[in-house]
Amino acid sequence: MNYVVLDMEWNIPYTYKHIKRRKNFLRGEIIQIGAVKFDEAFGIIDTFEIKVLPKYYKRIEKNIADLTGLTDEDLQNGLPFCSAIGLFQRWCGNDFIFLTWGTEDIDILRSNILIYKLEDAWIPKTYNVQVIYAAQVAKENRQCCLAKAVERLGERDFKAHDALNDARSTALVCKHLDMEKGLAEYEQLEPSLKWNALDSLVSIKNYWKIGQALKDPNLTKFICPVCGQKGNSTDFVAQKIGSKSIGIGCCENGHEFLIRLRFTKEANNKYSAIRLVYEMDETNQELYERKKKEAAESYETYVKHKVMLERKRQKKK
């Protein structure tokens, strides 16, 4: 059996209303596939890279172009999706599993396969290398970007946001992990809420203020993972001095979700954002109500403190 480290780049619609919908919805159209193949001993035996000619989102969105360096002209030389995925499938072989950094790639792969009415039964078991890295190196149950993981391990990462380069960087991380142990223990490493989101989105925009992010429909609006209808998230409550916000999401058909936004201040002093959509079960409903109550109590304390300071200031006059 072989291990295929998979990474992909995808284009997005220019606006929310342009999202392609059929029986499923296409929030990202694959424009590049990159992969590294390991043998059973985790030795690299081959690499794969192909550019894909887009059919639905033909014009590369500006932020995607800036991130990937790909142009509309580059993709004109790509193969149509059905041909590209056929080549990739044959390259993978018959006995393999996928290794990815994060969970988005497989979701995007399935949605692209389904919108072309192709079979997805060939997609094998997939393991998120982030989870193994978190358990063996970071020693904390939280997500970490690929570049920071590579840097922490003392490796020089390849230029990011190129599918093959990101696959190579993920392969570098694997070389520092006990992958056999990580795969054997994977189900026990994965029960956290953090790894079980129904949908996730890494925002391609950066924001000067978190309040700006909360007003961006590209971040707060989502496609229902149950029925594919439009959804909107509201009533956000700040957590951990604003680095996280938790809110309520609801689609046009009434399906409710717990929405989490995670913010990270980057080197340019702007905030990057990740949106996670979770099932709104009893546990998550209780979590939201508790956090909302805590935020209200904290704000009340803040107001009382401000009033007290103002009274002291008035007395000094």
Buried (B, 14 or more C-beta within 10 A) or exposed (E): EBBBBBBBBBBBBEEBEEBBEEEBBBBBBBBBBBBBBBEEEBEBEEBBBBBBBBBBBEEBBEBBBEBBEBEEEBBEEBBEBBEBBEBBBEBBEEEBBBBBBBBBBBBBBEBBBBBBEBEEEEBBEBBBBBBBBBBBBBEEBEBBBBBEBBEBBEBEBBEBBBBBBBBBBBBBBBEBBEBEEBBEBBEEBBEEBBBEBBBBBEBBBBBEEBEBBBEEEBBBBBBBBBBBBBBBBEEBBBBEEEBBBBBBBBBEEEBBBBBBBBBEEEEEEBBBBBBBBBBBEEEBEEBBEEBBEEBEEEEEEEEEEEEEEEEEEEEEE
